[in-house]
Amino acid sequence: MARYHFHLLDRSGMLSDEEGVALDSLADVLRLALANARALMSEDVANGVLDLNGAIQVTDDQSRTLLILPFEDAVTLVSAKVASQFSTD
């Protein structure tokens, strides 16, 4: 099992994951990166903000970058004008 580090890149800079997580496959790495990005964004949304400019950078134990997952790639944006759907005109 390899150890992977999930670093947060956002408007504040970089928050390094010094401990890392042991995972079996790169598919598991992608799943965890997606889950982490979505969890961070959901915390922001709960506070009334959604900043899609962040990313999760995944490195191995030799500090090689394996993946950079931009937050905007972790979600599908759906824009709807709810008020116009309920117009009585």
C-alpha positions in Angstrom: 0.0 0.0 0.0 1.4 3.4 -1.0 1.1 6.6 1.0 -0.4 9.6 -0.6 -0.6 13.2 0.6 -3.6 15.5 -0.1 -2.6 19.1 0.0 -5.1 21.9 -0.1 -4.4 24.8 -2.4 -6.7 27.8 -1.9 -6.8 31.6 -1.6 -4.9 31.4 1.7 -2.0 29.4 0.1 -1.1 25.8 0.6 -2.0 23.6 3.6 0.3 20.6 3.5 -0.8 17.1 4.4 2.3 15.9 6.3 0.8 12.6 7.5 -0.8 11.3 4.3 -3.1 8.3 3.8 -2.2 4.7 2.7 -4.3 3.6 -0.2 -4.4 0.6 -2.5 -4.8 2.2 -5.9 -4.9 5.5 -7.9 -8.6 5.0 -8.3 -8.9 5.2 -4.5 -6.7 8.4 -4.6 -9.1 10.0 -7.1 -12.1 9.0 -5.0 -10.6 10.5 -1.9 -9.5 13.7 -3.6 -13.0 14.2 -4.9 -14.6 13.5 -1.5 -12.1 15.9 0.2 -12.8 18.7 -2.4 -16.5 18.3 -2.1 -16.4 18.3 1.7 -14.4 21.5 1.8 -16.8 23.2 -0.7 -19.8 22.1 1.3 -18.4 23.7 4.4 -17.9 27.0 2.4 -21.5 26.7 1.0 -22.8 26.3 4.6 -21.1 29.7 5.3 -22.7 31.3 2.2 -19.6 31.2 0.0 -18.5 28.9 -2.9 -14.9 29.5 -4.1 -14.1 27.2 -7.1 -10.5 28.5 -7.4 -9.1 25.9 -4.9 -7.6 22.5 -5.7 -6.4 19.3 -4.1 -2.8 18.4 -5.0 -1.9 14.8 -4.4 1.7 13.7 -4.0 3.4 10.5 -3.3 6.1 9.9 -0.6 8.8 11.2 -2.9 6.9 14.5 -3.2 6.0 13.8 -6.9 2.7 15.4 -7.9 0.3 12.7 -9.1 -2.8 14.7 -9.4 -4.1 18.3 -9.2 -7.9 18.3 -8.8 -9.3 21.8 -9.3 -12.5 22.3 -7.2 -14.4 23.3 -10.4 -13.7 19.8 -11.8 -15.1 18.1 -8.6 -18.7 19.3 -9.2 -21.2 19.9 -12.0 -22.6 23.4 -12.0 -26.3 23.8 -12.7 -27.6 27.3 -13.0 -31.3 27.8 -12.6 -33.4 30.9 -12.3 -35.9 29.5 -9.8 -37.8 32.8 -9.5 -38.6 32.8 -13.2 -40.0 29.3 -13.0 -42.7 30.5 -10.6 -43.6 33.7 -12.5 -47.3 34.3 -12.7 -47.1 36.5 -15.8 
